[in-house]
Each structure stands twice: as C-alpha cells, then as structure tokens.
Amino acid sequence: MALYALLILPSANRVYADASVELTCAELRAFDRGVLGNRLGAVGPRVVGGVPYVTFEADELTERDVAVLGNLSSGYALFEVVGELLRPMRMTSLDRFDDDLITIQKYQGKTNEQFTKLLLNVTLLASDHASELLTRRFRVLDPLCGRGTTLNQALMYGFDAAGVDRDQKDFEAYAAFIQTWLKRKRIKHKAEFGPVRRERQVVAKRLRIELAADKDDYKSKATQLLDVVNVDTLRSREFFKDESFDLVVTDAPYGVQHGSRTAGKGLARSPEDLLAEAAPVWARLLRPGGAMGVAWNTFVAKRELAAGLLAEAGLEVVDDEPYRSFRHRVDQAIMRDVLVARKPA
C-alpha cells in the first residue's frame, strides 16, 4: 500500500477553512465509495510542515483515479509520500472554463463556492451513474438557484444546467452576469432571454443559452444547455419534463436572511414547509437512478424531519457514512448539513 497526501485548497472563508479538512475526509470517502471501488484506507487529517493535508492509503493510483480525485472540492495538490518527501502527482479536473465563472460574483448570502462543489459532488456520487463521472454529461437542476452558483459549477464540469428561482432581482442579476461573462470570454453561445407567454399572459421569464467551451464543439452541436426560469419552484414541472434530470442539487433557505414561499403558509423562514411541498415536485423531475442533494440549517429543521420529507416524496435517503459527516458550522446562527437521497431505478 502506498501513502498519499492531499493538500487542502486555501479558503477565503475562515470558518469554512476550519471545517474543510474534515469535510474533505468525508468527501474523499464518498468518492471512494461511489467511483473508486472502496480501495482507499486510513483516510484522515495530517499536518505536514505546519500545513493541513488529508492523507490516505491505496494501491497504486491509476491515471483514472487521479483524474477522479482532481475534482475534490477542496483538493489543491496530490502527492505520494515517499519517506519524508512528497512526490507531486499531476491532477486534472473536469473544469472546462476559467474559474472566475465561479468566483467573480460577490454578494450577500452567496454560498461558499467550495461547498457548492462538494454538494454537487456528493449528490452525483450517490447516483446510479457515479461511475460515469468523467464521461457522462449529467443534467443538473437547482430548483432554488438564486444567482447561479450551482448552475455555474455544473457548467464548469461540462454538464447541462437548469435553474428555477422566484426572486426577480436574483434572476435578472444572474442573466446579466452570465451573458456578460460569456461575451467577455468570447465563448461561442446563443442566448434567448424574455417572457414566457401562455394564453396571451406572461407566466414567467426565461433565459436559455446554448454554449460550448470549444469552437469545434459548437460547430458540431456538441453544446451544453443553460436554462433558467423566474418562477416559483412549486411550478417547476410546468417548464421541465418529468424524469429529465440526473441530479437535483440545492441550498434550502437557512431561516436567517433567506425566506421561501409556500402555497399554504406564504413566506416561511424554515425549510420544513418548503420541503414538504416542493420535494414531491422535485422528485418527479428526477430520472430513476438519479439523486437529490439538499443543504440546510439544522438549527431550523432536524435531520430526521428533513429525511422523512424526502422519503415521503418517494426517495431513498442515503443515511450512512460518509453521508452523515458533512455537518459543519457556517456562523452562530447556521449549522449546515447535507442530505442526499436517490430515486429508485
């Protein structure tokens, strides 16, 4: 068995940086379980030269193994430990665009980019298609997409991305950002932006963009699709077909600055009311074998309650390790956790 050391990516968010080592340990175990065949051992934190690493043991890593590990949300560099020395290994990732697609937007309430990537990763790794991480163009829906952090991460991976959000300011801010960014980067794309009319009434606004990182891909129609609708999440099925997404990934309202509207109770500060009404809608949009990942504030909804709501929507909650090890503090009012569930095939 060889010993490997993963250098943790620095985070501008000090609180998240403190949690990132343990979160990376859990994420690495999810990668091992989902796509590496349970071949990693002795996963744990280690300080080398005063710098935090996550170390693990494994038989010699293949080129595919290293390519998979290159997508860890907080992975910065990978080394093989040889005596007291670290031998660097060349890591690549799925990323198809410059990283400012993820990092350039700054606004109050934005979810940490590293956590967004972790949430997408662990949801994908729980799906029936985890082994196709490096080859499949997954179709991802964020039904509470805000200003598009999850959508941008999906695009970075080369996936198709779709989003729903009822906040008009967030929708228009994201539409302006992504179109400006694509033009500034000179990325080939075609955009359609405007109202959706039915029976002569405006029922929503929609942004649809067909794009490709490579000009040859664009010419050959090997394009990605971004599709965002400004509408209440409970109406998602009016705009997207049932069983049309591999993954549903979202950050539920935290009950502090965020709010969500439900048909029964109006503006709600707890994700409980939202999940009760929305989870069945989102589950209908998932393909069999697909997975749903939800992050939420455990101070306003207990894990058992949230898990029960996903189960009532017909999903199978993944409730064993490492999927019970993503709980971490965001601030004094938010203790964030991750809940992942699969749709039976």
C-alpha atoms as a printed R data frame, in Angstrom:
    type eleno elety resid chain resno       x      y       z
1   ATOM     1    CA   MET     A     1   0.000  0.000   0.000
2   ATOM     2    CA   ALA     A     2   1.220  3.487  -0.868
3   ATOM     3    CA   LEU     A     3   0.551  6.607   1.195
4   ATOM     4    CA   TYR     A     4  -0.828  9.741  -0.452
5   ATOM     5    CA   ALA     A     5  -1.298 13.282   0.816
6   ATOM     6    CA   LEU     A     6  -3.867 15.757  -0.469
7   ATOM     7    CA   LEU     A     7  -3.062 19.422   0.102
8   ATOM     8    CA   ILE     A     8  -6.171 21.388   1.089
9   ATOM     9    CA   LEU     A     9  -7.173 24.359  -1.059
10  ATOM    10    CA   PRO     A    10  -6.975 27.635   0.917
11  ATOM    11    CA   SER     A    11 -10.351 29.260   1.537
12  ATOM    12    CA   ALA     A    12 -11.049 32.980   1.867
13  ATOM    13    CA   ASN     A    13 -13.812 31.996   4.293
14  ATOM    14    CA   ARG     A    14 -12.012 31.375   7.607
15  ATOM    15    CA   VAL     A    15 -14.868 29.406   9.166
16  ATOM    16    CA   TYR     A    16 -15.149 27.117   6.152
17  ATOM    17    CA   ALA     A    17 -11.364 26.724   6.073
18  ATOM    18    CA   ASP     A    18 -11.508 25.402   9.633
19  ATOM    19    CA   ALA     A    19 -14.079 22.789   8.572
20  ATOM    20    CA   SER     A    20 -12.563 21.934   5.197
21  ATOM    21    CA   VAL     A    21 -10.193 19.178   6.390
22  ATOM    22    CA   GLU     A    22 -12.939 17.071   7.985
23  ATOM    23    CA   LEU     A    23 -15.298 17.807   5.093
24  ATOM    24    CA   THR     A    24 -12.624 16.688   2.628
25  ATOM    25    CA   CYS     A    25 -12.166 13.440   4.572
26  ATOM    26    CA   ALA     A    26 -15.897 12.743   4.236
27  ATOM    27    CA   GLU     A    27 -15.967 13.782   0.571
28  ATOM    28    CA   LEU     A    28 -12.957 11.568  -0.187
29  ATOM    29    CA   ARG     A    29 -14.757  8.593   1.385
30  ATOM    30    CA   ALA     A    30 -17.769  9.394  -0.822
31  ATOM    31    CA   PHE     A    31 -15.507  9.358  -3.888
32  ATOM    32    CA   ASP     A    32 -14.048  6.052  -2.721
33  ATOM    33    CA   ARG     A    33 -17.486  4.520  -2.220
34  ATOM    34    CA   GLY     A    34 -19.054  5.976  -5.359
35  ATOM    35    CA   VAL     A    35 -16.374  5.601  -8.014
36  ATOM    36    CA   LEU     A    36 -13.053  4.249  -6.676
37  ATOM    37    CA   GLY     A    37 -14.278  0.826  -5.564
38  ATOM    38    CA   ASN     A    38 -13.659  1.174  -1.799
39  ATOM    39    CA   ARG     A    39  -9.899  0.936  -2.316
40  ATOM    40    CA   LEU     A    40  -8.800  3.763  -0.023
41  ATOM    41    CA   GLY     A    41  -7.790  3.197   3.569
42  ATOM    42    CA   ALA     A    42  -6.723  5.162   6.651
43  ATOM    43    CA   VAL     A    43  -8.331  8.404   5.432
44  ATOM    44    CA   GLY     A    44  -7.627 11.173   7.920
45  ATOM    45    CA   PRO     A    45  -6.150 14.611   8.637
46  ATOM    46    CA   ARG     A    46  -2.416 15.166   8.983
47  ATOM    47    CA   VAL     A    47  -0.235 18.248   9.426
48  ATOM    48    CA   VAL     A    48   2.958 18.299   7.347
49  ATOM    49    CA   GLY     A    49   5.333 21.204   7.849
50  ATOM    50    CA   GLY     A    50   2.602 23.129   9.617
51  ATOM    51    CA   VAL     A    51   0.214 22.777   6.640
52  ATOM    52    CA   PRO     A    52  -3.041 20.729   6.756
53  ATOM    53    CA   TYR     A    53  -3.308 17.685   4.498
54  ATOM    54    CA   VAL     A    54  -5.686 14.752   4.153
55  ATOM    55    CA   THR     A    55  -3.763 11.501   3.833
56  ATOM    56    CA   PHE     A    56  -4.916  8.072   2.678
57  ATOM    57    CA   GLU     A    57  -3.543  4.707   1.725
58  ATOM    58    CA   ALA     A    58  -4.207  2.908  -1.548
59  ATOM    59    CA   ASP     A    59  -2.750  0.531  -4.058
60  ATOM    60    CA   GLU     A    60  -1.003  2.421  -6.828
61  ATOM    61    CA   LEU     A    61  -3.396  5.044  -8.195
62  ATOM    62    CA   THR     A    62  -4.260  4.776 -11.882
63  ATOM    63    CA   GLU     A    63  -4.488  7.723 -14.265
64  ATOM    64    CA   ARG     A    64  -8.280  7.498 -13.999
65  ATOM    65    CA   ASP     A    65  -8.119  7.502 -10.178
66  ATOM    66    CA   VAL     A    66  -6.076 10.705 -10.183
67  ATOM    67    CA   ALA     A    67  -8.448 12.289 -12.723
68  ATOM    68    CA   VAL     A    68 -11.369 11.466 -10.427
69  ATOM    69    CA   LEU     A    69  -9.621 12.877  -7.349
70  ATOM    70    CA   GLY     A    70  -8.837 16.051  -9.279
71  ATOM    71    CA   ASN     A    71 -12.479 17.045  -8.754
72  ATOM    72    CA   LEU     A    72 -12.445 17.078  -4.949
73  ATOM    73    CA   SER     A    73 -13.940 20.388  -3.846
74  ATOM    74    CA   SER     A    74 -11.061 21.374  -1.550
75  ATOM    75    CA   GLY     A    75  -8.247 19.464  -3.228
76  ATOM    76    CA   TYR     A    76  -5.321 21.672  -4.220
77  ATOM    77    CA   ALA     A    77  -2.480 19.238  -4.969
78  ATOM    78    CA   LEU     A    78  -1.862 15.498  -4.614
79  ATOM    79    CA   PHE     A    79   1.405 13.883  -3.520
80  ATOM    80    CA   GLU     A    80   2.701 10.382  -2.994
81  ATOM    81    CA   VAL     A    81   4.523 10.187   0.337
82  ATOM    82    CA   VAL     A    82   7.974  8.675  -0.190
83  ATOM    83    CA   GLY     A    83   9.807  8.510   3.116
84  ATOM    84    CA   GLU     A    84   9.953 12.094   4.354
85  ATOM    85    CA   LEU     A    85   9.418 13.507   0.866
86  ATOM    86    CA   LEU     A    86   6.299 14.399  -1.120
87  ATOM    87    CA   ARG     A    87   6.311 13.412  -4.795
88  ATOM    88    CA   PRO     A    88   3.814 15.558  -6.752
89  ATOM    89    CA   MET     A    89   1.244 13.863  -8.958
90  ATOM    90    CA   ARG     A    90  -0.333 15.653 -11.911
91  ATOM    91    CA   MET     A    91  -4.032 16.242 -11.210
92  ATOM    92    CA   THR     A    92  -6.549 17.275 -13.829
93  ATOM    93    CA   SER     A    93 -10.225 18.112 -13.416
94  ATOM    94    CA   LEU     A    94 -13.421 18.267 -15.424
95  ATOM    95    CA   ASP     A    95 -13.330 22.078 -15.429
96  ATOM    96    CA   ARG     A    96 -13.945 23.464 -18.915
97  ATOM    97    CA   PHE     A    97 -13.905 27.206 -18.176
98  ATOM    98    CA   ASP     A    98 -11.843 29.776 -16.264
99  ATOM    99    CA   ASP     A    99 -12.514 29.638 -12.526
100 ATOM   100    CA   ASP     A   100 -13.773 33.231 -12.382
101 ATOM   101    CA   LEU     A   101 -17.077 31.821 -13.643
102 ATOM   102    CA   ILE     A   102 -17.431 30.577 -10.051
103 ATOM   103    CA   THR     A   103 -15.528 33.173  -8.054
104 ATOM   104    CA   ILE     A   104 -16.165 36.562  -9.656
105 ATOM   105    CA   GLN     A   105 -19.689 37.113  -8.298
106 ATOM   106    CA   LYS     A   106 -19.730 38.626  -4.794
107 ATOM   107    CA   TYR     A   107 -22.983 39.271  -2.958
108 ATOM   108    CA   GLN     A   108 -24.544 38.864   0.461
109 ATOM   109    CA   GLY     A   109 -25.827 35.344   1.098
110 ATOM   110    CA   LYS     A   110 -23.703 33.673  -1.598
111 ATOM   111    CA   THR     A   111 -22.952 30.042  -0.793
112 ATOM   112    CA   ASN     A   112 -19.251 29.247  -0.458
113 ATOM   113    CA   GLU     A   113 -18.024 28.010  -3.864
114 ATOM   114    CA   GLN     A   114 -16.108 25.083  -2.389
115 ATOM   115    CA   PHE     A   115 -19.184 23.907  -0.526
116 ATOM   116    CA   THR     A   116 -21.326 24.218  -3.662
117 ATOM   117    CA   LYS     A   117 -18.874 21.955  -5.474
118 ATOM   118    CA   LEU     A   118 -18.884 19.491  -2.567
119 ATOM   119    CA   LEU     A   119 -22.697 19.359  -2.575
120 ATOM   120    CA   LEU     A   120 -22.796 18.679  -6.319
121 ATOM   121    CA   ASN     A   121 -20.057 16.048  -5.994
122 ATOM   122    CA   VAL     A   122 -21.577 14.017  -3.169
123 ATOM   123    CA   THR     A   123 -25.011 14.091  -4.808
124 ATOM   124    CA   LEU     A   124 -23.574 12.799  -8.081
125 ATOM   125    CA   LEU     A   125 -21.558 10.136  -6.226
126 ATOM   126    CA   ALA     A   126 -24.753  8.769  -4.649
127 ATOM   127    CA   SER     A   127 -26.491  8.360  -8.010
128 ATOM   128    CA   ASP     A   128 -26.559  5.181 -10.069
129 ATOM   129    CA   HIS     A   129 -24.300  6.881 -12.623
130 ATOM   130    CA   ALA     A   130 -21.407  7.791 -10.297
131 ATOM   131    CA   SER     A   131 -19.011  5.591 -12.267
132 ATOM   132    CA   GLU     A   132 -19.631  7.836 -15.305
133 ATOM   133    CA   LEU     A   133 -18.348 10.968 -13.564
134 ATOM   134    CA   LEU     A   134 -15.624 11.547 -16.143
135 ATOM   135    CA   THR     A   135 -17.649 10.675 -19.248
136 ATOM   136    CA   ARG     A   136 -21.358 11.469 -18.791
137 ATOM   137    CA   ARG     A   137 -22.919 14.864 -19.433
138 ATOM   138    CA   PHE     A   138 -25.138 14.987 -16.377
139 ATOM   139    CA   ARG     A   139 -28.254 17.143 -16.414
140 ATOM   140    CA   VAL     A   140 -28.480 19.188 -13.209
141 ATOM   141    CA   LEU     A   141 -31.390 21.163 -11.722
142 ATOM   142    CA   ASP     A   142 -31.151 23.692  -8.900
143 ATOM   143    CA   PRO     A   143 -34.780 24.472  -8.025
144 ATOM   144    CA   LEU     A   144 -33.750 27.357  -5.710
145 ATOM   145    CA   CYS     A   145 -30.904 28.649  -7.846
146 ATOM   146    CA   GLY     A   146 -30.547 32.236  -6.623
147 ATOM   147    CA   ARG     A   147 -27.724 33.868  -8.580
148 ATOM   148    CA   GLY     A   148 -26.493 30.640 -10.085
149 ATOM   149    CA   THR     A   149 -23.526 29.305  -8.093
150 ATOM   150    CA   THR     A   150 -24.675 25.702  -8.564
151 ATOM   151    CA   LEU     A   151 -25.502 26.333 -12.223
152 ATOM   152    CA   ASN     A   152 -22.035 27.726 -12.847
153 ATOM   153    CA   GLN     A   153 -20.373 24.753 -11.171
154 ATOM   154    CA   ALA     A   154 -22.410 22.376 -13.329
155 ATOM   155    CA   LEU     A   155 -21.328 24.311 -16.432
156 ATOM   156    CA   MET     A   156 -17.687 24.134 -15.277
157 ATOM   157    CA   TYR     A   157 -17.982 20.340 -15.278
158 ATOM   158    CA   GLY     A   158 -19.378 20.311 -18.819
159 ATOM   159    CA   PHE     A   159 -22.897 19.400 -17.632
160 ATOM   160    CA   ASP     A   160 -26.258 20.803 -18.700
161 ATOM   161    CA   ALA     A   161 -27.678 23.131 -16.027
162 ATOM   162    CA   ALA     A   162 -31.204 24.281 -15.258
163 ATOM   163    CA   GLY     A   163 -32.458 26.560 -12.515
164 ATOM   164    CA   VAL     A   164 -35.649 27.922 -11.012
165 ATOM   165    CA   ASP     A   165 -35.971 30.937  -8.722
166 ATOM   166    CA   ARG     A   166 -38.894 33.181  -7.846
167 ATOM   167    CA   ASP     A   167 -36.782 36.256  -6.971
168 ATOM   168    CA   GLN     A   168 -36.813 38.555  -9.995
169 ATOM   169    CA   LYS     A   169 -33.763 40.560  -8.883
170 ATOM   170    CA   ASP     A   170 -31.661 37.427  -8.482
171 ATOM   171    CA   PHE     A   171 -32.858 36.073 -11.821
172 ATOM   172    CA   GLU     A   172 -32.067 39.281 -13.688
173 ATOM   173    CA   ALA     A   173 -28.713 39.689 -11.927
174 ATOM   174    CA   TYR     A   174 -27.690 36.187 -12.946
175 ATOM   175    CA   ALA     A   175 -28.939 36.627 -16.511
176 ATOM   176    CA   ALA     A   176 -26.899 39.821 -16.831
177 ATOM   177    CA   PHE     A   177 -23.802 38.246 -15.301
178 ATOM   178    CA   ILE     A   178 -23.688 35.041 -17.340
179 ATOM   179    CA   GLN     A   179 -24.355 36.760 -20.670
180 ATOM   180    CA   THR     A   180 -21.697 39.400 -19.964
181 ATOM   181    CA   TRP     A   181 -19.211 36.759 -18.838
182 ATOM   182    CA   LEU     A   182 -19.722 34.646 -21.955
183 ATOM   183    CA   LYS     A   183 -19.235 37.662 -24.218
184 ATOM   184    CA   ARG     A   184 -16.155 38.857 -22.334
185 ATOM   185    CA   LYS     A   185 -14.594 35.394 -22.540
186 ATOM   186    CA   ARG     A   186 -15.559 35.122 -26.229
187 ATOM   187    CA   ILE     A   187 -17.242 31.792 -25.658
188 ATOM   188    CA   LYS     A   188 -19.436 30.662 -28.523
189 ATOM   189    CA   HIS     A   189 -23.069 30.728 -27.467
190 ATOM   190    CA   LYS     A   190 -26.619 31.545 -28.444
191 ATOM   191    CA   ALA     A   191 -28.912 33.188 -25.877
192 ATOM   192    CA   GLU     A   192 -32.680 33.647 -25.685
193 ATOM   193    CA   PHE     A   193 -33.969 35.887 -22.894
194 ATOM   194    CA   GLY     A   194 -37.509 37.129 -22.382
195 ATOM   195    CA   PRO     A   195 -41.033 36.497 -21.130
196 ATOM   196    CA   VAL     A   196 -42.890 33.185 -21.389
197 ATOM   197    CA   ARG     A   197 -46.464 33.699 -22.576
198 ATOM   198    CA   ARG     A   198 -49.364 31.286 -22.375
199 ATOM   199    CA   GLU     A   199 -52.868 32.214 -23.468
200 ATOM   200    CA   ARG     A   200 -51.620 35.768 -24.023
201 ATOM   201    CA   GLN     A   201 -50.494 36.060 -20.394
202 ATOM   202    CA   VAL     A   202 -46.908 36.396 -19.172
203 ATOM   203    CA   VAL     A   203 -46.390 33.468 -16.809
204 ATOM   204    CA   ALA     A   204 -42.615 33.645 -16.291
205 ATOM   205    CA   LYS     A   205 -39.305 34.928 -17.597
206 ATOM   206    CA   ARG     A   206 -36.769 32.539 -19.052
207 ATOM   207    CA   LEU     A   207 -33.127 32.503 -20.069
208 ATOM   208    CA   ARG     A   208 -31.887 29.749 -22.386
209 ATOM   209    CA   ILE     A   209 -28.279 29.613 -23.535
210 ATOM   210    CA   GLU     A   210 -26.637 27.043 -25.793
211 ATOM   211    CA   LEU     A   211 -22.864 27.178 -25.356
212 ATOM   212    CA   ALA     A   212 -19.624 25.300 -25.866
213 ATOM   213    CA   ALA     A   213 -16.138 25.783 -24.427
214 ATOM   214    CA   ASP     A   214 -14.622 24.788 -27.757
215 ATOM   215    CA   LYS     A   215 -15.498 26.354 -31.119
216 ATOM   216    CA   ASP     A   216 -15.345 22.981 -32.861
217 ATOM   217    CA   ASP     A   217 -17.808 21.572 -30.320
218 ATOM   218    CA   TYR     A   218 -20.155 24.459 -31.021
219 ATOM   219    CA   LYS     A   219 -19.982 23.888 -34.768
220 ATOM   220    CA   SER     A   220 -20.676 20.175 -34.335
221 ATOM   221    CA   LYS     A   221 -23.596 20.862 -31.934
222 ATOM   222    CA   ALA     A   222 -21.783 19.227 -29.009
223 ATOM   223    CA   THR     A   223 -23.097 22.003 -26.805
224 ATOM   224    CA   GLN     A   224 -24.172 22.496 -23.209
225 ATOM   225    CA   LEU     A   225 -27.552 23.946 -22.274
226 ATOM   226    CA   LEU     A   226 -28.258 26.503 -19.554
227 ATOM   227    CA   ASP     A   227 -31.968 27.009 -18.860
228 ATOM   228    CA   VAL     A   228 -33.183 29.290 -16.051
229 ATOM   229    CA   VAL     A   229 -36.786 30.212 -15.234
230 ATOM   230    CA   ASN     A   230 -38.006 33.045 -12.990
231 ATOM   231    CA   VAL     A   231 -40.939 31.325 -11.327
232 ATOM   232    CA   ASP     A   232 -41.945 29.695  -8.031
233 ATOM   233    CA   THR     A   233 -40.208 26.354  -7.546
234 ATOM   234    CA   LEU     A   234 -43.561 24.631  -6.992
235 ATOM   235    CA   ARG     A   235 -44.311 25.314 -10.672
236 ATOM   236    CA   SER     A   236 -41.099 23.703 -11.945
237 ATOM   237    CA   ARG     A   237 -42.952 20.887 -13.710
238 ATOM   238    CA   GLU     A   238 -44.715 23.450 -15.926
239 ATOM   239    CA   PHE     A   239 -41.344 24.216 -17.532
240 ATOM   240    CA   PHE     A   240 -39.371 20.977 -17.301
241 ATOM   241    CA   LYS     A   241 -40.372 17.430 -18.156
242 ATOM   242    CA   ASP     A   242 -40.724 14.710 -15.544
243 ATOM   243    CA   GLU     A   243 -37.705 12.421 -15.235
244 ATOM   244    CA   SER     A   244 -35.497 14.774 -17.228
245 ATOM   245    CA   PHE     A   245 -32.698 15.404 -14.683
246 ATOM   246    CA   ASP     A   246 -29.924 13.197 -13.330
247 ATOM   247    CA   LEU     A   247 -29.339 15.395 -10.290
248 ATOM   248    CA   VAL     A   248 -31.318 17.901  -8.231
249 ATOM   249    CA   VAL     A   249 -28.971 19.978  -6.087
250 ATOM   250    CA   THR     A   250 -29.987 22.927  -3.919
251 ATOM   251    CA   ASP     A   251 -29.290 25.027  -0.857
252 ATOM   252    CA   ALA     A   252 -32.531 25.312   1.127
253 ATOM   253    CA   PRO     A   253 -33.396 28.555   2.984
254 ATOM   254    CA   TYR     A   254 -31.373 28.909   6.178
255 ATOM   255    CA   GLY     A   255 -34.090 30.708   8.117
256 ATOM   256    CA   VAL     A   256 -31.903 33.764   8.758
257 ATOM   257    CA   GLN     A   257 -31.658 36.031   5.725
258 ATOM   258    CA   HIS     A   258 -33.372 33.608   3.372
259 ATOM   259    CA   GLY     A   259 -37.075 33.009   3.004
260 ATOM   260    CA   SER     A   260 -39.265 30.806   0.847
261 ATOM   261    CA   ARG     A   261 -42.884 30.975  -0.140
262 ATOM   262    CA   THR     A   262 -45.248 28.045   0.051
263 ATOM   263    CA   ALA     A   263 -48.820 27.849  -1.104
264 ATOM   264    CA   GLY     A   264 -50.138 27.025   2.350
265 ATOM   265    CA   LYS     A   265 -48.222 29.429   4.589
266 ATOM   266    CA   GLY     A   266 -46.845 32.224   2.437
267 ATOM   267    CA   LEU     A   267 -43.368 33.458   3.394
268 ATOM   268    CA   ALA     A   268 -41.614 30.850   5.528
269 ATOM   269    CA   ARG     A   269 -38.289 31.010   7.355
270 ATOM   270    CA   SER     A   270 -37.979 27.257   7.796
271 ATOM   271    CA   PRO     A   271 -37.052 24.777   5.057
272 ATOM   272    CA   GLU     A   272 -39.511 22.327   6.593
273 ATOM   273    CA   ASP     A   273 -42.580 23.912   4.962
274 ATOM   274    CA   LEU     A   274 -40.771 24.324   1.656
275 ATOM   275    CA   LEU     A   275 -39.518 20.728   1.534
276 ATOM   276    CA   ALA     A   276 -42.934 19.355   2.426
277 ATOM   277    CA   GLU     A   277 -44.473 20.984  -0.656
278 ATOM   278    CA   ALA     A   278 -41.525 21.094  -3.050
279 ATOM   279    CA   ALA     A   279 -39.770 17.734  -2.549
280 ATOM   280    CA   PRO     A   280 -42.538 15.757  -4.355
281 ATOM   281    CA   VAL     A   281 -42.296 18.199  -7.282
282 ATOM   282    CA   TRP     A   282 -38.518 17.915  -7.459
283 ATOM   283    CA   ALA     A   283 -38.648 14.127  -7.133
284 ATOM   284    CA   ARG     A   284 -40.921 13.893 -10.185
285 ATOM   285    CA   LEU     A   285 -38.274 15.724 -12.215
286 ATOM   286    CA   LEU     A   286 -35.556 13.204 -11.304
287 ATOM   287    CA   ARG     A   287 -34.774 10.279 -13.566
288 ATOM   288    CA   PRO     A   288 -34.811  6.814 -11.964
289 ATOM   289    CA   GLY     A   289 -31.375  6.245 -10.506
290 ATOM   290    CA   GLY     A   290 -30.841  9.970 -10.101
291 ATOM   291    CA   ALA     A   291 -30.057 11.682  -6.815
292 ATOM   292    CA   MET     A   292 -31.150 14.763  -4.876
293 ATOM   293    CA   GLY     A   293 -28.819 16.709  -2.592
294 ATOM   294    CA   VAL     A   294 -30.138 19.359  -0.198
295 ATOM   295    CA   ALA     A   295 -28.147 21.567   2.176
296 ATOM   296    CA   TRP     A   296 -29.979 23.239   5.051
297 ATOM   297    CA   ASN     A   297 -29.635 24.787   8.507
298 ATOM   298    CA   THR     A   298 -30.098 22.129  11.204
299 ATOM   299    CA   PHE     A   299 -30.998 24.826  13.751
300 ATOM   300    CA   VAL     A   300 -34.352 25.308  11.994
301 ATOM   301    CA   ALA     A   301 -35.059 21.727  10.852
302 ATOM   302    CA   LYS     A   302 -33.770 18.475  12.328
303 ATOM   303    CA   ARG     A   303 -32.110 15.935  10.056
304 ATOM   304    CA   GLU     A   304 -34.667 13.240  10.838
305 ATOM   305    CA   LEU     A   305 -37.517 15.553   9.827
306 ATOM   306    CA   ALA     A   306 -35.877 16.585   6.560
307 ATOM   307    CA   ALA     A   307 -35.035 12.952   5.761
308 ATOM   308    CA   GLY     A   308 -38.636 11.962   6.413
309 ATOM   309    CA   LEU     A   309 -39.917 14.561   3.960
310 ATOM   310    CA   LEU     A   310 -37.635 13.253   1.203
311 ATOM   311    CA   ALA     A   311 -38.715  9.691   1.965
312 ATOM   312    CA   GLU     A   312 -42.372 10.725   1.731
313 ATOM   313    CA   ALA     A   313 -41.564 12.093  -1.742
314 ATOM   314    CA   GLY     A   314 -40.576  8.561  -2.803
315 ATOM   315    CA   LEU     A   315 -36.814  8.888  -2.434
316 ATOM   316    CA   GLU     A   316 -34.346  6.572  -0.667
317 ATOM   317    CA   VAL     A   317 -32.299  8.624   1.806
318 ATOM   318    CA   VAL     A   318 -28.571  7.842   1.900
319 ATOM   319    CA   ASP     A   319 -28.157  7.972   5.659
320 ATOM   320    CA   ASP     A   320 -24.989  6.055   6.436
321 ATOM   321    CA   GLU     A   321 -21.328  7.058   6.421
322 ATOM   322    CA   PRO     A   322 -19.815  9.118   4.971
323 ATOM   323    CA   TYR     A   323 -23.104 10.905   4.270
324 ATOM   324    CA   ARG     A   324 -23.644 11.697   7.960
325 ATOM   325    CA   SER     A   325 -20.315 13.558   8.220
326 ATOM   326    CA   PHE     A   326 -20.969 16.807   6.341
327 ATOM   327    CA   ARG     A   327 -22.419 18.819   9.234
328 ATOM   328    CA   HIS     A   328 -20.417 21.999   9.873
329 ATOM   329    CA   ARG     A   329 -20.801 25.493  11.305
330 ATOM   330    CA   VAL     A   330 -21.329 28.464   8.988
331 ATOM   331    CA   ASP     A   331 -21.854 31.106  11.686
332 ATOM   332    CA   GLN     A   332 -23.515 31.410  15.088
333 ATOM   333    CA   ALA     A   333 -26.991 31.078  13.585
334 ATOM   334    CA   ILE     A   334 -26.300 28.400  10.958
335 ATOM   335    CA   MET     A   335 -25.196 24.802  11.383
336 ATOM   336    CA   ARG     A   336 -25.269 23.423   7.853
337 ATOM   337    CA   ASP     A   337 -25.745 19.779   6.889
338 ATOM   338    CA   VAL     A   338 -26.197 17.805   3.680
339 ATOM   339    CA   LEU     A   339 -28.948 15.311   2.950
340 ATOM   340    CA   VAL     A   340 -28.748 13.101  -0.158
341 ATOM   341    CA   ALA     A   341 -31.434 10.748  -1.475
342 ATOM   342    CA   ARG     A   342 -31.764  8.513  -4.549
343 ATOM   343    CA   LYS     A   343 -34.752  7.900  -6.775
344 ATOM   344    CA   PRO     A   344 -35.291  4.127  -7.113
345 ATOM   345    CA   ALA     A   345 -34.459  2.792 -10.550
